[in-house]
Amino acid sequence: MRQLLIILPILLIFSLPLDSQTDSYIRADRLGITHISSGAVETPETRYQQALMLGAGWNRFPIYWQWAETAPGEWDWSRFDRQITNDLRFGLQINAILIGRPDFYADGERIQGMYEPIFADGTDIPAAGKALNPNNPWGVYVAQVVNRYKPGGELARSGNIPLGSGIRVWEIWNEPDFENFWRGTDRDYARLLKISYIVIKRVDPSAQVMFGGLLYPNGESNFLAQVLNIYANDPSAPENNWFMDLVAVHAYNDPWRSAWLTIYARQTMIAFGFNRPIWINESGVPVWDDYPGPTWQPESQRYATLEQQAWYYIQSAAYGWSEGADKIFFHQLYDDCGDQPAGTDFFPHNGSLCTGDNICYGDAHGLFRNLSTSQCFSHHPSPGTARPAARAFRLLAEVFGREPFENGDQVYVDDRFVTITFDRPRTNERITVMWNRRLEEATLTWQAVGQNGQLISLDGSTLIEPDAAGNYQITLLAAIPDVDRSSSDFGGVAIGGPPLILIEQRTSNIRPVEVDLESIEVEGTSPTVTPVPTSVAPRPTVNPADDITPPVAVVLALPETSPPDFTVTWEGQDNSGIASYLIWVRIDEGEWTPWLNTEATSAIFNGEPGRRYEFAAWAQDLAGNWSENINLQAQANTQVE
């Protein structure tokens, strides 16, 4: 569902590792992150390091046709060569999306020539030595891109990527059931997928072709079934594997949806007499209580708190795997630009910018916040820092990414708790993910299968032992009240309370899993913007049209120490009057970042214990003059205790 054209900060590229397998990164085979890298700009090494530190094994990104074929028959692969080379050298596997259309191949909402035969002999029947039909440009594009990036392809022959590496999974379009991405009909998509499958298998028989990730934007349509109904009348479909090796779905906001969409897609295929592996290659929930989210709207639907976003990651993965999802990708590494146009930016505010058609908030999906050099949403007070969800992803990788595990069983206990169990055959271990679905703390009685267990939370882990009756007594904290309701049979809030993971060895004492979450430093929310009553502004003494004197602005002194929530006050002087203030903050002698762009002269700042905060003010007068203190120096400071 998220916009695929992302804009990354342009930073220096460091030398890339030549052998990704000499490091200690987990690279979980069943976990991925979307948009780790981009073909739009050079991807800094730090983004790769962050994704690998979290344990990601997969990246997912688009290869836009219009970026590769710049004129009919003229190809420029430079941006994708760079991106794919770097991905492979860092040891990431790639879920590549074939998508887009050059303007010169437009035929209304369709792609020109897509109903032309695939091969030059006037048929769609593959055979050795057959040439592709040049009048079917999508088929030509697919052949070009797969031949270039397959293992042993043109890029591999350049010698710049590890031996045997290349792209093995090709996804055909993104969200073809959502009109923001696909404007054609179901028959058009069926044709697109058929062309892609036949061409890809001809170029690389070992490649896997994926039905484009399905959003299921409403409960009334089943796009997968619509396409399969078309194939049911195509005699060549069964002999060509129904033109798909994999099916992808996209699950957002409600963790249970990861289970339901996996079930729904599988049942759809079974109704047509076959089955395929299912990937959830987009999953996530944006936060409202952190920039660039709508921090002034705690009742925002489809949004969560920072804590809930982290809980969602674990609950969504457990639900998806329990119903047989093969791989799960979370969306996305950074906020980047999300669904908003490139260049969308604003300072943190309290809703005052939400006027007219202004874009006043964005989708804070990222495991990391944008940098101050980002082209969108660049004004977070703690740029580039990790959100709590980063620890959740790391925990999933540490528990589920090092050893194979078998898909688990869901159990709802007393309508209060969810428990999902998995088996790890090689080590004879049982893994149970559990959480509270209700708004009151409660204790779960859980029958032990071993002599002890390792109980893991997002705060760390501990060893526990069963009581005399052979049970664990596990306290599960309450869920947070939420406007979003779960679509599960039991209803309740969509996102449950803080999840716990219990690992037991069935025949002996547990050998604890290494849980290193402390290395991922997470930051709290954006400062709360709460205006407080202020005094009346001084009366102007000069007409703004005649004012050429810059204003003066200052932040008033703060006490040496302050509680986490404290009031910051500023004032300004100018002959024509102050139009607005820009208040800056610096945390622990880091970078100066904008905090507020406001007409107010006071606000409540939400700090964190143990940190030192410095403030400075700029002002703009009614004539448009800015204050002259361009080189920022602290005007007030305080230590939060």
BANUBA-494851 format. One record per residue (C-alpha): z, x, y. Coordinates in pm, whole numbers, plus 50000, padded with zeros to 5 digits. Layout:
BEGIN
ZXY ...
//
This chain:
BEGIN
500005000050000 500615029250228 497835042950446 496155071250259 494965091150560 498055110850647 498515136350923 500625166750854 502105191651102 499825221551151 501865251951057 501205287150941 500165290050576 501975317550392 500535336250097 500555314349788 502125323749455 499585335749203 501605325448898 503495293148940 504965295748592 507165325748673 509535304648885 512335281448773 511135248348918 511485218248686 508055202248748 509045170148570 506035156948381 507035120548433 507855123048805 505565127049104 505565124449483 502685111149688 501085130949971 502765164249912 499595179450057 496625167250258 492955174850292 493135166150662 494895198250769 496335229350612 499515222150420 502415245750496 504045263550206 507365247450294 506075213250186 505215226649842 508585244049817 510425212149911 508555190949656 509105216949383 512765220949476 513175183749411 511545187349069 508165170549123 505515176948861 502705156349015 500995150849349 498815120849436 496265120949716 492785107849808 489495126749800 487575108250069 483865105650001 482995105350372 484815138450420 482855154950140 479315141650194 478715147050565 475025136750557 472905123250271 472855150550009 474865175150222 478285184350086 481265201650249 484135207350007 486085231850222 489065209650304 489505197549944 488895232249798 491795244850008 494115215949919 493375215249547 493515253149515 496985253349670 498225224249457 497105241149137 498465275249234 501855259249296 501705244348947 501355207749044 499365183248835 497075160649036 496435123249036 493265123049251 491995090849409 488235086549448 487845064749755 485935060050079 482335055350190 480155073850440 478775050750708 475235059350604 475875043750261 477295011050394 475834978250270 478064953150442 481414955050264 479734970849962 478545005749882 474785009349903 473085011249564 476145003549353 474184978149148 471365002849090 471245017348734 473505047248679 470785068548522 467285077048636 465745060648329 466805026748466 469815021448235 473605024948233 473535040547886 474735076847878 472935102547668 472555140247667 470085153547920 469825121648124 469615125848501 471675104448737 469905079048951 469795092949308 469645057049436 473205051249312 475105073149562 478595064449432 477615077549090 476265109349249 479515114249447 481665109349137 479605134648941 479775159949224 483545157949272 484435158348902 482065187148827 483655207049107 487335201249029 487505196648651 489005224748439 486245250748415 484375234648704 482855250249014 486225256549180 487655271948862 484685295448837 485545309249180 488565326149020 491025313349283 493005289649060 495025295348741 492995297648423 492465263748259 493715243648556 491905215448730 492055177948790 492315157248474 493265122848612 490825103648833 492005071248993 489245047949109 490185035049454 493605025149585 494984989749570 491694971649504 493654938949502 494694943949867 492144936850139 493394964950362 491804988550110 489144968749924 486914943850105 484514938149816 484794912849534 486364916649192 482814919749051 482094948049297 485194966749181 484324960948816 480944977148885 482555006049075 484965013148789 482205010948527 480015035748714 482975059148758 484035058048394 480585064548253 479845092848497 483255109748462 483125109248083 479635124048096 480765152648321 484205158248161 484825139547833 488495150347832 489255135048173 491305103248210 490015074748428 492585052348595 492225016448713 493165018649084 496845012649162 497494975249189 499844961649455 499984925149338 500494914149701 501154878249597 502164860849279 499074839249257 496404864749167 495944889248882 493154912748986 493334931948659 492684899948464 489814890848697 488104924048629 488754921948256 487204887248248 484044903148386 484144930748125 484704904847851 481074894547910 479794930447913 478744941547562 479154978147660 482844974547758 484464978347413 482385008947323 483355024447659 487105018847624 486964989247867 486105015548130 489705027648169 492135051848007 495095043948233 496275015248455 498375020348769 500664996348956 502554999449284 506154986849305 508054984349632 511374971949775 512914955049467 513714980049187 513294953148920 509654949749027 508964983148858 509864967148526 508124934248591 504784949148701 504764972148398 505324941948172 502754920848357 500014947148342 500644953447972 500634916347887 497364912448075 495694939747870 497124926847542 495634892647620 492224909747610 492994927847287 493844963147400 496564983947565 496655014647789 499385037247935 500745023948265 501705045548560 503735034648861 502045058449101 503615044049417 507195032149445 509585031549736 511425013150009 511495022950380 514775025550569 515695006250882 518725026650990 516925059351062 514145068851304 511305058651306 512555026651141 513704995651335 517265008351381 518204978851602 517334953251330 519774955451038 518394922650900 514874936350856 513194923550539 511614948850301 513804976450448 516944993450321 519675016350444 519525053550377 522045049250095 520155020149943 516905039849948 518545066649734 519965040649495 516535024149476 514945056249347 517205057949042 517135020448972 513345017849009 512745047248775 515175033948514 513604999348523 510065012948503 510735037048218 512675010448028 509534989148007 507315017947907 505915031448234 504665066348156 504955083148495 506555072848825 505575085849169 507705079749477 506155074449817 506265098749998 507305134850079 507445130850461 507175100350687 503895114750821 502085085750994 502625058850731 500585027550795 500385034851167 497435051151349 497365088851385 499215099351700 501745070751695 504915084451850 507915073852056 511485084052126 514445068151946 515285035552124 517175003052085 514184979652070 513324982352438 509824995552357 508924964952152 506824947552416 503314933852391 501234951452130 503254983752138 503984999751801 507725004651834 508765014451482 507295030151172 507765032650797 510555057250722 509555062650359 509845100350355 512145120850138 512075143350445 511925133950812 508965145451019 509075178351204 509095180251583 505495193151558 504275162951360 501465141751503 503465109851442 507165101351476 508105136151598 511345128451783 514015126351515 517185144151632 517295162551297 513625170551237 512515181450892 515815173350722 516205156350385 517275120350343 519745110550066 516775098949854 515855135749810 519035140749609 518235109749404 514815123749312 516355157449226 518915140249003 516175121448817 514305154048763 517375172248633 518355144748390 514915132448280 512595161348363 513685189548134 513485172647791 511365144347647 513105110547629 512275077047479 511915045747686 515095025547699 516674991347667 517904969547952 521194950847919 522774928148179 526544927548127 528454896648243 525744890148502 527384917848705 526124951048574 522794965648473 522844992048199 519665008948076 519895032947783 517465060447681 517435083847382 516745121147395 515825128347030 515785166347035 519385168447154 520555135846990 521785123047325 522115088547475 521495085247848 522745053748022 521885044548380 524255018148517 524985000348842 526784970248989 524654940549096 527394922549285 529164926849618 532584934749469 533674966749298 534194961748925 535044981048609 532594983248320 533954987147967 531375007847780 531565017247412 531325054747356 529035070547097 530315106347125 533535125147180 533075126847555 530475121247823 529085135848143 529215110148423 526835118548707 526565103449055 524725113549369 527915131849468 528135153449155 529285150948794 532445150448583 533375149948214 535075118248089 536705108547759 536935074247593 540215055347571 542125048647247 539805019547169 536745041847194 535565028247530 534905042847869 536355024448167 533855031048444 534285018848801 531015007848960 531015004249336 529724972749502 526204966849624 525564963149997 524824928150133 521074925650184 518544900350313 516184909150027 516824891049700 515894903349356 513074886349168 514924891748840 516284862848637 519774869648765 518904869949135 521364887049364 520604914949608 517424934449538 519044968849536 522264972849338 525214994949423 525505032749373 524095040649026 525815062948772 524255081748480 526265087448162 525065113447908 526635114447561 525995136147255 526175113046954 527915136646711 529895161546918 531015171547264 528405169547536 526765200947667 526705192148038 523385190048220 523155213348517 523375191748827 522555210749145 522525185449427 524455205749682 521425228049747 519695197749900 521355193750238 520975158150362 521475145050713 522885111550821 521265085251037 519735088051380 522235085751666 523145049751737 521745037852070 524335014252218 524185009652596 527515004352770 528224988053108 527285010253401 527875010753774 525354998054028 522635023454111 522565038354464 520305020854716 516995039654777 516605055655121 512845063855109 509765043255022 508465056154684 505025061354839 506545087155075 508845104154823 507765139354723 511245152454640 512115155354268 515225137154147 518365153954019 519985143253688 523155154853519 525195145753212 528865141653303 531445164053137 532675155552789 536065163552632 536325195052423 536615173952106 535435138552035 535545112651755 532265106151565 531365077251799 531675087552162 530245077152497 527825099552685 527385092453057 524805105953301 523765099953659 520975108353897 520205110954267 516895105054440 515665092754775 513445065054633 515545056454328 515625065853958 513075048953731 514295062853397 516195090653225 515235112652933 518395124652758 518195155152533 520565166352257 521025199252075 522995200551749 524825232451646 522695253651882 519495242351710 516395228951884 516575205552180 515285171152079 514895139052282 517615113352221 516965085052467 514285074052712 516185047652907 517095031753237 520765030053136 523305055953246 525575055152939 525225051152564 527285056052250 526305086152042 526985085851667 527795121351560 529045138051243 532365155851192 532205193551215 529155194551443 528805205351803 526605185352039 525135195852374 523395172452617 521035175352913 519285149553131 515915146553297 515055119053542 511865103753680 511965086454016 510075055754135 507395078154287 506715094653950 508435127654032 510325144653749 513485165353783 512905202853791 515235214453512 512335219253268 514065248653099 516845229652928 520425241252962 523475222652838 525125200953103 527865187652873 529065195552523 531655184652269 532805191751914 533105161751680 536245162051464 
//
